[in-house]
């Protein structure tokens, strides 16, 4: 990925003329993207937490359905469930930190278009750059990551600090364009990989790491559980099975919705890159950004339904 280092000194020392300045629609585009990404950042981790809850319940029902009521077999299932639950929760927390790169990036964008950016950027650019690179490093550690998101926060921060009062508005517009252009490969790669993870969790089939497989296992456990108790189907037990089957179905809906939001995120950032170009009319791009916001709101509604926020 190209960086901003080679661009900073020539621009700061020699200047490049006034050029186009930021327009109100361009600032609106940045604001819309910032708002949507901050809301989106909690969604991927919530899907993993919802899956962990369903998976844990499922394995406990498996333990309760052990043939011949083998206590050692049931205990082994319980231990495995606890270990898997701990690992999934750890991955969900790690995913929260990693996806936080979007929040950090959107905060940097907001400061880059801020009216009082001379003071704010100089004060916070270095911290934002370090946080951005740190978030990328966290993301690269995830099991599903290919580990090739390149850090660019430090270089971006140096460019941001270089604005320093020289033709502020024109420089602001130019740095914004460079910033979003350099960030786009990172955003697209992150969106692609997260969409793949959500697609796996929301997939359909009796096997694999997905809500559909857990629901199928719950149904099998239901038959096994009550076959060991002929003539006696406790209402509370039936209700428990029904509740977790419903949560498995809702979790799959959430995963598919977050997958759609993630795909929309990549498209919205492409729209943002186009919106900040000089001479462009941002109206069409703003529609794409609003579409991202609407998709994120729909996913948030499902997030509340699943109870994993």
Order of alpha helices (4+ residues) and beta strands (2+ residues): alpha-alpha-alpha-alpha-alpha-alpha-alpha-alpha-alpha-alpha
